[in-house]
Amino acid sequence: MLLRERETPEGLLVSVCDRECLGETYVDKPVTLEVTEAFYGGQEASEADAQAVVEGLKRADVANIVGEQAVGVAIEAGLIDQDRVLEVDGTLHAQLLWL
């Protein structure tokens, strides 16, 4: 999985995706999900195991998670409710927002 963290005016934004999702676009009208290098990859992204992903998501103020493995890790850790996960054109997508 790829893990990327960046500070924004709203707090820490974390993006996680399965490596094979990077560069893909998923379309399930009216929803389009683009897993871009600019958002999920780049030099700021690192390969991450499940533990690193969970630690990053726990630090996040906001997170975007794409892919079966990445979303599965978040569900297993109790950070995402499985009933709130979207399936877009065959891939899983979840967002996390700590209030």
Secondary structure as GFF3:
##gff-version 3
##sequence-region A 1 99
A	DSSP	beta_strand	2	8	.	.	.	ID=ss1
A	DSSP	beta_strand	11	17	.	.	.	ID=ss2
A	DSSP	three_ten_helix	19	21	.	.	.	ID=ss3
A	DSSP	beta_strand	25	28	.	.	.	ID=ss4
A	DSSP	beta_strand	31	34	.	.	.	ID=ss5
A	DSSP	alpha_helix	37	40	.	.	.	ID=ss6
A	DSSP	beta_strand	46	47	.	.	.	ID=ss7
A	DSSP	alpha_helix	50	59	.	.	.	ID=ss8
A	DSSP	beta_strand	62	66	.	.	.	ID=ss9
A	DSSP	alpha_helix	68	76	.	.	.	ID=ss10
A	DSSP	three_ten_helix	82	84	.	.	.	ID=ss11
A	DSSP	beta_strand	86	88	.	.	.	ID=ss12
A	DSSP	beta_strand	91	97	.	.	.	ID=ss13
###
